Structures are given as C-alpha cells and as structure tokens.
Amino acid sequence: MLNKLWNEFLKVIKNRTYEAVLIPIIDSLPQYVEHYLPGVRQEAKEAYDYWLKIFTALEHRDADQAATLIKELLDHFVTRILQEEQINLT
C-alpha cells in the first residue's frame, strides 16, 4: 500500500534520481511498518486513501481539490489523535 502511494508521488514529481534512490527504500517500508507498528493497518489505509485522492488531484492540477483533501486529512487524523488522547487520560 505504501509503495503504491510513493510510486504515485514519484510519478507526479517526475524525478528519476528520487525514483532510483527511493524505490528500494519504499519497497521495504510495508514490512517495517508491520513489524514495528503492528495494528496500524487501518490508519495506514485511511491515510493512503486520502493521499491517493490528493495525488490524483495534483495530477489533474486541481489545487483547490488537493487543498480541500489535505484539510480533510488533517482534520480526520487530528480528531482521531485527540480522541485517543482523551481516552488515555481517563
């Protein structure tokens, strides 16, 4: 999932140097995430879905849509973090 996201990012920026350096790192990220952060698969999927929409908007040069999606992404995860913090405080 993460490597698909990064591949989309690399397509958008069209920088071959980044591709050559980052592809091997990106390809191994899912294994590290699963090993070191077990149980975050749902959050990762939600973030991936947002970023995929953001990259699609950027590919279409729709800055307003990309900005709206970024705001939604931040609102969503800030709310989730605050809810988790509230649960941990009780």
Buried (B, 14 or more C-beta within 10 A) or exposed (E): BBBEBBBBBBEEEEEEEEBEEBBEEBEEBBEEBEEEEEEEEEEBEBBBEBBBBBBBBBEEEEEEBBEBBBEEBEEBBEEEEEEEEEEEEE
